Amino acid sequence: MYYNQAMREPDRDKFLEAAHKEFNDVLDKGILTLVDASEVPKNTTIFPAVWSMKRKRKVLTREVYKWKARLNLDGSKQIKGIHYDQTFAPVASWESIRILLSLVLRNNWKTMQLDYVQAYPQSPNHMQHFMKIPQGMENDDNRGKVLRVDKNIYGQRSASRTWWLYLKDKLLSIGFKQSEHDDCVFYKGNAIYVLYTDDSILAGPDEKELESIYAKMRSTGLDMTKEEGGLDDFLGVNIER
C-alpha cells in the first residue's frame, strides 16, 4: 500500500516507525545523500519518492511478524534512452524450484535459505538521479534539500537488471557455474543454488560445503543473511518435508 493508505490503517504507528527506519538506513548507508536543491544540474528531473508498505505474515497462521516500508524512486516518470536503457532481469522458474526441492527430498539434502539485505542498493548506480524528500520525512533539517541517488535504488526502471548483473558477476567470480537451461540456477561443487530476485535456496548433500559457500559469497561484499532451522517458507509458499 502507499503512504497515505498506510496512515489510515489502525497500525499506522508501526508503518511510520518502519518508514523512519528505512529513511535513516538509506542515508546512513550512503544509498541516498541529502543535498541542496541548488546543487542539482539545470534541466535535471527530480523524481518523486514513493513509499511501498506492507505487512509481512506467516504463511500458515497469517500472523503479522513485520511491518515493512520500502522507499522507491518513482520510475514511472523515467524516460527510456534518457534515464535508463534495458530493464529485463530473469528469475528462477517454478519448475527449477520444484526440481530442486524434489532432489532435496529424494536425497535427504541439506538446505540453506539465503536473503539479501536491501538487495538492489548493493549494486552501483550507473546514472545520476535525484529525488524529492519522501512523505512523512520532511522536517526543518531537510527543508530546501533533495536526495541524490548514489546507489541502485528500488523503483528505477533498470533497478532489477542492474542488481541481477551485479550479483551474477559476484557468483561467477567465486566459481559458480550458470545453468544453460535456467539463468537463475547455479552450480558449485556438489551444491545447487536457485535465485529469485533476492530470495534464494542453496542445497546439497554436505552441510559444511554449504557453510563454506555461504562464507565465500559473503566474502565478495554481499550483505546477506541465512534463515536458521531449514526451509519452511519460500516466496510465500509453505514447505513441509
C-alpha positions as CSV (number, residue, x, y, z in Angstrom):
1,M,0.0,0.0,0.0
2,Y,1.0,3.6,-0.4
3,Y,1.9,6.0,2.4
4,N,-1.5,7.7,2.5
5,Q,-3.2,4.4,2.7
6,A,-1.0,3.1,5.4
7,M,-1.6,6.2,7.5
8,R,-5.3,5.4,7.6
9,E,-4.7,2.0,9.0
10,P,-5.1,1.2,12.7
11,D,-1.5,0.1,12.9
12,R,-0.2,3.3,11.2
13,D,2.4,3.8,14.0
14,K,4.1,0.5,13.0
15,F,4.2,1.7,9.4
16,L,5.5,5.1,10.4
17,E,8.2,3.5,12.6
18,A,9.3,1.3,9.7
19,A,9.4,4.3,7.3
20,H,11.6,6.3,9.6
21,K,14.0,3.3,10.0
22,E,14.1,2.8,6.2
23,F,14.8,6.5,5.6
24,N,17.6,6.6,8.2
25,D,19.1,3.4,6.9
26,V,19.4,4.6,3.2
27,L,21.0,7.8,4.4
28,D,23.4,6.0,6.8
29,K,24.4,3.5,4.2
30,G,25.1,6.2,1.6
31,I,22.4,4.9,-0.8
32,L,20.9,8.4,-0.8
33,T,22.5,11.7,0.1
34,L,20.9,15.0,1.2
35,V,22.0,17.9,-1.0
36,D,20.8,21.5,-1.5
37,A,18.3,21.8,-4.3
38,S,20.6,24.4,-5.8
39,E,23.2,21.8,-6.5
40,V,21.0,19.9,-8.9
41,P,22.2,20.5,-12.5
42,K,20.0,22.6,-14.7
43,N,17.2,20.7,-16.6
44,T,17.7,17.6,-14.4
45,T,14.5,15.8,-13.4
46,I,13.9,15.5,-9.7
47,F,11.8,12.3,-9.4
48,P,9.1,11.8,-6.8
49,A,9.7,9.4,-3.9
50,V,7.1,6.7,-3.4
51,W,6.6,4.5,-0.3
52,S,5.6,0.9,-0.7
53,M,4.3,-0.5,2.6
54,K,3.1,-3.9,3.6
55,R,2.5,-6.3,6.5
56,K,4.6,-9.5,6.3
57,R,2.7,-12.5,7.6
58,K,3.5,-16.1,8.5
59,V,2.1,-18.4,5.8
60,L,0.1,-20.8,7.9
61,T,-1.1,-18.6,10.8
62,R,-1.4,-15.3,8.9
63,E,0.2,-13.6,12.0
64,V,1.9,-10.3,11.2
65,Y,5.5,-10.5,12.2
66,K,6.9,-7.4,10.4
67,W,5.8,-4.0,9.1
68,K,7.8,-3.1,6.0
69,A,8.3,0.2,4.4
70,R,10.4,0.4,1.2
71,L,11.5,3.7,-0.3
72,N,11.3,3.8,-4.1
73,L,12.1,6.3,-6.8
74,D,9.1,6.8,-9.0
75,G,10.3,5.0,-12.1
76,S,7.0,5.8,-14.0
77,K,8.5,9.3,-14.6
78,Q,11.7,7.9,-16.2
79,I,12.1,8.1,-20.0
80,K,13.8,5.3,-21.9
81,G,17.0,6.4,-23.6
82,I,17.4,9.3,-21.2
83,H,17.1,7.8,-17.7
84,Y,17.5,4.1,-18.4
85,D,18.2,1.6,-21.2
86,Q,17.5,-2.1,-20.7
87,T,15.3,-3.4,-17.9
88,F,15.0,-7.2,-18.2
89,A,16.2,-9.4,-15.3
90,P,15.4,-13.2,-15.1
91,V,14.2,-15.1,-12.0
92,A,14.2,-18.8,-11.4
93,S,11.3,-20.7,-12.9
94,W,9.0,-22.6,-10.5
95,E,9.9,-25.8,-12.5
96,S,13.5,-25.3,-11.4
97,I,12.5,-24.6,-7.8
98,R,10.3,-27.8,-7.7
99,I,13.1,-29.9,-9.2
100,L,15.5,-28.7,-6.6
101,L,13.0,-29.5,-3.8
102,S,12.5,-32.9,-5.3
103,L,16.2,-33.6,-5.2
104,V,16.4,-32.4,-1.6
105,L,13.6,-34.8,-0.6
106,R,14.9,-37.8,-2.7
107,N,18.5,-37.5,-1.5
108,N,17.9,-36.0,2.0
109,W,20.0,-33.0,1.2
110,K,20.7,-30.1,3.5
111,T,19.1,-26.7,2.6
112,M,20.0,-23.1,3.4
113,Q,17.6,-20.2,2.6
114,L,19.5,-17.0,1.8
115,D,18.2,-13.5,1.7
116,Y,20.0,-10.3,0.6
117,V,19.7,-7.3,2.8
118,Q,18.4,-4.3,0.8
119,A,19.5,-6.1,-2.3
120,Y,19.2,-3.6,-5.1
121,P,21.2,-0.8,-3.4
122,Q,24.1,-3.2,-3.0
123,S,24.8,-2.6,-6.7
124,P,26.2,0.6,-8.1
125,N,24.1,3.3,-9.8
126,H,25.2,3.8,-13.4
127,M,23.4,7.1,-13.9
128,Q,23.0,10.1,-11.6
129,H,19.4,10.8,-10.4
130,F,17.8,13.0,-7.8
131,M,14.5,12.5,-5.9
132,K,12.3,14.5,-3.6
133,I,12.1,14.1,0.2
134,P,9.5,11.3,0.8
135,Q,6.2,11.8,2.5
136,G,6.4,11.9,6.3
137,M,10.1,12.6,6.4
138,E,10.0,16.3,5.8
139,N,11.5,18.5,8.6
140,D,13.4,21.7,9.2
141,D,16.7,19.9,8.7
142,N,16.0,18.9,5.2
143,R,13.9,21.9,4.0
144,G,15.2,23.1,0.6
145,K,17.1,19.9,0.1
146,V,16.6,16.9,-2.3
147,L,18.1,13.4,-2.3
148,R,20.9,12.4,-4.6
149,V,20.7,8.8,-5.6
150,D,24.2,7.3,-5.2
151,K,23.3,3.6,-5.4
152,N,20.9,1.4,-7.3
153,I,17.6,2.2,-5.5
154,Y,14.3,0.4,-5.8
155,G,11.7,1.8,-8.3
156,Q,14.1,2.7,-11.0
157,R,13.2,1.1,-14.3
158,S,16.6,-0.6,-14.6
159,A,17.0,-1.5,-10.9
160,S,16.3,-5.2,-11.1
161,R,18.6,-5.7,-14.1
162,T,21.4,-3.7,-12.5
163,W,21.1,-5.9,-9.4
164,W,21.0,-9.1,-11.4
165,L,24.1,-8.4,-13.5
166,Y,26.0,-7.3,-10.3
167,L,25.0,-10.4,-8.4
168,K,25.7,-12.8,-11.3
169,D,29.3,-11.4,-11.7
170,K,29.8,-11.9,-7.9
171,L,28.7,-15.5,-8.1
172,L,30.8,-16.3,-11.2
173,S,33.8,-14.7,-9.5
174,I,33.8,-17.3,-6.7
175,G,33.4,-20.4,-9.0
176,F,29.7,-20.8,-9.5
177,K,28.7,-22.2,-12.9
178,Q,25.5,-20.9,-14.5
179,S,22.9,-23.4,-15.9
180,E,22.4,-23.5,-19.6
181,H,18.7,-24.1,-19.1
182,D,17.8,-21.5,-16.4
183,D,19.8,-18.3,-15.9
184,C,19.0,-18.3,-12.2
185,V,20.3,-21.8,-11.4
186,F,23.9,-22.1,-10.4
187,Y,26.2,-25.0,-9.5
188,K,29.3,-25.1,-7.3
189,G,30.8,-28.4,-6.2
190,N,28.0,-30.6,-5.1
191,A,25.7,-27.7,-4.3
192,I,22.9,-26.1,-6.3
193,Y,21.8,-22.5,-5.9
194,V,18.4,-21.2,-7.1
195,L,17.8,-17.5,-7.1
196,Y,14.5,-15.5,-7.3
197,T,15.5,-11.8,-7.3
198,D,16.8,-11.5,-3.7
199,D,15.4,-14.8,-2.2
200,S,17.3,-18.0,-2.8
201,I,17.9,-21.6,-1.8
202,L,21.3,-23.2,-1.5
203,A,21.1,-27.0,-1.3
204,G,23.4,-30.0,-1.3
205,P,24.5,-33.2,0.5
206,D,27.2,-31.7,2.7
207,E,26.3,-29.0,5.3
208,K,29.9,-28.0,5.7
209,E,30.2,-27.4,2.0
210,L,27.0,-25.2,2.1
211,E,28.5,-23.2,5.0
212,S,31.8,-22.7,3.1
213,I,29.9,-21.5,0.0
214,Y,27.9,-19.1,2.1
215,A,31.1,-17.7,3.6
216,K,32.6,-17.2,0.2
217,M,29.5,-15.4,-1.0
218,R,29.7,-13.0,1.9
219,S,33.5,-12.5,1.3
220,T,32.6,-10.8,-2.0
221,G,31.0,-8.0,-0.1
222,L,27.4,-9.2,-0.5
223,D,25.2,-8.3,2.5
224,M,23.1,-11.4,3.2
225,T,21.5,-13.5,5.9
226,K,20.5,-17.1,6.2
227,E,17.4,-18.5,7.7
228,E,18.0,-20.9,10.5
229,G,16.0,-24.1,11.0
230,G,15.6,-25.3,7.5
231,L,13.3,-24.4,4.6
232,D,9.8,-23.7,5.8
233,D,8.6,-20.7,3.8
234,F,9.9,-19.6,0.4
235,L,8.3,-16.8,-1.7
236,G,5.1,-17.1,0.3
237,V,4.8,-20.9,-0.1
238,N,4.8,-23.1,2.9
239,I,7.1,-26.1,2.6
240,E,7.0,-29.3,4.7
241,R,9.2,-32.3,4.4
